[in-house]
Amino acid sequence: MISVDSFLKADVLKKIKSFVQRNVSVYQEKKASAKELEGANKQIIEYLLSLDLVTKEFENYWLQMQIDNPGPFCLLALAAEYNDAYIGSHIVRMSQYSALLAEKMGLEKQIVENIRSAVSMHDIGKIGISDDILCKPGKLSSEEFDLMKDHTVMGANILADFKSEPMRLAGEIAFSHHEKWDGTGYPLGISGDKIPIAGQIVGLLDVFEAITSERPYKPILPVDIAWDFINIESGDHFSPDVVKVFLNNFDDFLVIKDEVK
């Protein structure tokens, strides 16, 4: 099956070939004025420049649409989440939480929108983790936890070949959202501002979502427990700056939690 991306490229190349052939024919017959040739050549250049732009615009459009109209990768992300006994609203909450926190952190509007799109795939690597581990009702063994950690690397690998900024960011988030401010996280054990800001944001919100949602190994816990835990872990698990902004706007996150069931 021909991909949409391949179709778009083929269409542009077809137009370029048509213009080139027309120019050659006009030149050979000596019927074209210099102005006409110049105009045609400009159109060729425009089509050449548009080749990457068309691909980028299509990819960004696909990313923008995936929450309301899930495409293949969003469905793959949903499959990973369902595998872990979540419901689809988890992805929607994480998307809205992350965009809100990024905005409150003062990040540029385009970065906020990129995070909104990218975060839906933060756990896409879980598609490669066994159900026995994902859905285990009790505590994971050290060997099982080591396997669970691999979902960060798997997610980054799944997303590695995409070139647009939102998709690059999705891979970055998938890889880094379990790193901790004090360097005790995974997969690399990096610390402080070496952790990408998107990973810092999603890492905190993933914990908030885990505490306030039902999981195979725990019931839903009160939001004040989440508030206390995140506050206590400031400077250890989480960036102090991210914690401060999150707690200062805590009620706004509760609104999202209540609206997205």
C-alpha positions in Angstrom: 0.0 0.0 0.0 1.3 3.4 -0.9 1.7 5.7 2.1 0.2 9.2 2.1 3.7 10.6 2.5 4.8 8.7 -0.6 1.8 9.8 -2.5 2.4 13.5 -1.6 6.0 13.3 -2.7 5.1 11.5 -5.9 2.5 14.2 -6.7 5.0 17.0 -6.2 7.7 15.2 -8.3 5.2 14.7 -11.1 4.5 18.4 -11.2 8.2 19.2 -11.2 8.7 16.7 -14.1 5.9 18.4 -16.0 7.3 21.8 -15.6 10.8 20.7 -16.6 9.5 19.0 -19.8 7.4 22.0 -20.6 10.5 24.3 -20.3 12.6 22.0 -22.5 9.9 21.9 -25.1 9.5 25.7 -25.0 13.2 26.3 -25.2 13.7 23.9 -28.1 10.9 25.5 -30.1 12.3 29.0 -29.3 8.8 30.3 -28.5 9.2 31.2 -24.9 10.2 34.6 -23.8 12.9 35.1 -21.1 10.1 36.2 -18.7 8.0 33.1 -19.2 11.0 30.9 -18.6 11.9 32.7 -15.5 8.4 32.4 -14.1 8.3 28.7 -14.9 11.7 28.1 -13.2 10.5 29.9 -10.1 7.6 27.5 -10.0 9.9 24.6 -10.2 11.9 25.9 -7.3 8.8 26.5 -5.3 7.6 22.9 -5.8 11.1 21.6 -4.8 11.0 23.7 -1.6 7.5 22.6 -0.9 8.4 18.9 -0.9 9.6 18.9 2.7 7.0 21.4 3.8 4.1 19.2 2.5 5.4 16.3 4.5 5.9 18.4 7.6 2.4 19.9 7.4 0.8 16.5 6.9 2.7 15.1 9.9 1.7 18.0 12.1 -1.9 17.8 11.0 -1.9 14.1 11.9 -0.5 14.9 15.3 -3.1 17.6 15.9 -6.0 15.3 15.0 -4.9 12.2 16.9 -6.6 12.9 20.2 -10.1 13.5 18.7 -9.6 11.2 15.7 -7.1 8.6 16.7 -4.7 7.5 14.0 -2.5 4.4 13.9 0.1 5.6 16.4 -2.4 7.0 18.8 -4.2 3.7 18.6 -0.9 1.9 19.4 -0.5 4.2 22.4 -4.1 3.4 23.5 -3.3 -0.3 23.1 -0.3 0.1 25.4 -2.4 1.9 27.9 -5.3 -0.6 27.8 -2.6 -3.3 28.2 -1.8 -1.6 31.5 -5.5 -1.6 32.6 -5.9 2.1 31.9 -8.8 3.7 30.1 -8.5 6.1 27.1 -9.3 9.1 29.3 -5.8 8.7 30.8 -4.2 9.8 27.6 -6.6 12.8 27.3 -5.9 13.8 30.9 -2.2 13.6 30.5 -2.4 15.7 27.3 -4.4 18.4 29.0 -2.4 18.3 32.2 0.9 18.6 30.3 -0.2 21.4 28.1 -1.5 23.3 31.2 1.7 22.9 33.2 3.9 23.7 30.2 1.9 26.9 29.7 2.1 27.8 33.4 5.9 27.2 33.2 6.0 30.0 30.6 7.1 27.8 27.7 6.5 29.1 24.2 3.1 28.5 22.7 4.4 26.2 19.9 6.3 24.1 22.5 3.1 23.8 24.6 1.2 22.5 21.6 4.0 20.1 20.7 3.9 18.7 24.2 0.1 18.5 24.1 0.4 16.3 21.0 3.5 14.3 22.0 2.6 13.3 25.5 -0.1 10.8 24.3 2.8 8.5 23.3 4.8 8.8 26.5 4.1 5.1 27.4 4.0 3.7 23.9 6.9 1.4 24.8 4.6 -0.6 27.1 3.3 -2.3 24.0 6.4 -4.4 24.3 6.0 -5.3 27.9 4.3 -8.5 29.0 0.7 -8.4 30.4 1.9 -10.5 33.3 4.1 -7.5 34.4 1.8 -4.7 33.4 -1.2 -6.1 35.1 0.4 -7.7 38.1 -1.7 -6.9 41.2 1.3 -7.0 43.6 4.7 -5.6 43.8 7.1 -6.3 40.9 10.2 -8.4 41.6 13.5 -6.7 40.8 13.8 -8.7 37.6 10.2 -7.7 36.6 11.0 -4.1 37.4 14.1 -4.2 35.2 11.9 -5.4 32.3 9.4 -2.7 33.0 12.1 0.0 32.8 12.7 -1.1 29.2 9.5 0.6 28.1 11.3 3.9 28.0 13.9 2.7 25.6 11.3 0.8 23.5 9.2 3.9 23.2 12.1 6.1 22.1 13.1 3.4 19.5 9.5 3.2 18.1 9.5 7.0 17.6 13.1 7.5 16.5 12.5 7.7 12.7 10.0 10.5 12.8 11.6 13.9 11.9 9.0 16.5 12.9 9.5 18.4 16.1 6.3 17.0 17.9 7.5 13.5 17.1 11.0 14.2 18.1 9.6 15.5 21.4 7.4 12.4 21.8 10.5 10.2 21.7 12.3 12.5 24.1 9.4 12.3 26.6 9.1 8.5 26.2 12.8 8.2 27.0 13.1 10.7 29.9 9.9 10.8 31.8 11.1 8.3 34.5 14.3 10.2 35.2 14.5 11.8 38.7 15.9 15.2 39.7 18.4 13.5 42.1 19.7 11.1 39.4 18.1 7.9 40.8 15.7 7.5 37.9 16.0 5.5 34.7 17.0 4.7 32.0 20.2 6.8 32.2 20.1 8.1 35.8 20.7 11.7 34.7 19.9 14.5 37.1 18.8 18.1 37.4 18.5 20.2 34.2 20.1 17.4 32.2 16.6 16.0 32.2 14.7 17.6 29.3 12.0 20.1 30.5 9.3 18.1 28.8 10.5 15.0 30.6 10.4 16.9 33.9 6.8 18.0 33.3 5.5 14.7 32.1 7.4 12.8 34.8 5.6 14.8 37.6 2.2 14.5 36.0 2.5 10.8 35.3 3.0 10.3 39.1 0.0 12.6 39.9 -2.1 10.6 37.4 -0.8 7.3 38.9 -1.8 8.3 42.5 -5.2 9.7 41.5 -6.2 6.8 39.2 -7.0 3.2 39.7 -4.2 0.8 38.9 -4.0 -3.1 39.0 -2.0 -2.8 42.3 -3.9 0.1 44.0 -7.2 1.9 44.2 -7.8 5.6 43.5 -6.2 7.6 46.3 -7.3 11.1 47.5 -5.8 14.1 45.8 -4.4 15.4 49.0 -2.1 12.4 49.1 -0.8 13.3 45.7 -0.3 16.9 46.8 1.7 15.8 49.9 3.8 13.3 48.0 4.8 15.7 45.2 5.5 18.5 47.7 7.7 16.1 49.8 9.6 14.9 46.7 10.5 18.4 45.5 14.2 18.4 44.9 14.5 14.6 45.0 12.1 13.0 42.5 10.9 16.2 40.9 12.3 19.6 39.8 11.6 22.2 42.5 10.6 24.7 39.9 8.1 22.3 38.2 6.7 21.3 41.6 6.2 25.0 42.6 4.3 25.8 39.5 2.2 22.6 39.7 1.2 23.2 43.3 0.5 26.9 42.8 -2.0 25.9 40.1 -3.2 22.7 41.7 -6.9 23.5 41.5 -6.7 23.9 37.8 -5.4 20.4 37.4 -8.3 19.1 39.6 -10.7 20.7 37.2 -9.3 18.7 34.4 -9.3 15.5 36.5 -13.0 16.0 37.3 -14.0 16.9 33.7 -12.1 14.0 32.0 -13.6 10.8 33.5 
